[in-house]
Amino acid sequence: MNNKRSPFIFSVLAFGYAFLYIPLVSVIVYSFNDSRLATVWGGFSTRWYGELLRNDQVLDAALLSLRIAVTTATFATILGTMLGLVLARFGNFRGRTLLTGMITSPLVMPEVITGLSLLLLFVSLHGLFGWPATRGFSTITIAHITFAMAYVTVIVRSRLAAMDQSLEEAAMDLGCRPLRVVFDITIPLIAPAMISGWLLAFTLSLDDLVISSFVSGPGASTLPMLIFSKVRLGVTPDINALASIIILLVSLGVVAAWLVSRRMQKSLPSN
């Protein structure tokens, strides 16, 4: 029975991987295209990588997006981990239902609604307090943290729910204070989930277009906004080169995170 099913399973698996990765491979291949037409092969060349590195507009947008993504992922991981600990370890408390709903809402809310509401918030704050003076790095980062920490909270909370609490209880029975238990026992155990949450928050921030378009101002275009504006006029080979570099960086980040998580899991005591 298993032998009869194996060709079908292999075919489905191969189709799934092909559906996901053939478009990425085609983008990488055409990034080495010598032609000015992005979809017409004109010979092998690395000219568009040189053009990309000389494009200050693209480099500034990429640097801004990376700064926003790193800041967003870091703060979202910190806040999301704290919320996950509260929901998983503090039991029933007043306001728990409201807190859970506030965390869940960014996951299901349309990005257009989230972006519009944040824009109105920043406009109101500017009218009342004069802040923010301009919409740019700070407003985009705050907006990204708002929805990214919800994803981190879900990941960390799920890890805590599946984690055996006997180690934490044993540490407290031996006289360890609760805060020391969190830093010495809990955080090392949920570190793989925190890394996964950081990577997810980084990706969501780097990829966001709709919310960033609402809360950004003149001179503060992120990389997705710049790419979208260029694609509307037609895909150019330098966009393929930019996409290839992003794919390479993301792949290296995923592999590095996998190696770190695997090493940390091996260092944990077995049950």
PyMOL commands that set and color helices and strands:
alter all, ss='L'
color gray80, all
select helices_A, chain A and resi 2-30+47-53+56-89+96-108+111-129+137-162+166-173+178-207+210-215+223-231+237-267
alter helices_A, ss='H'
color red, helices_A
deselect
rebuild
show_as cartoon
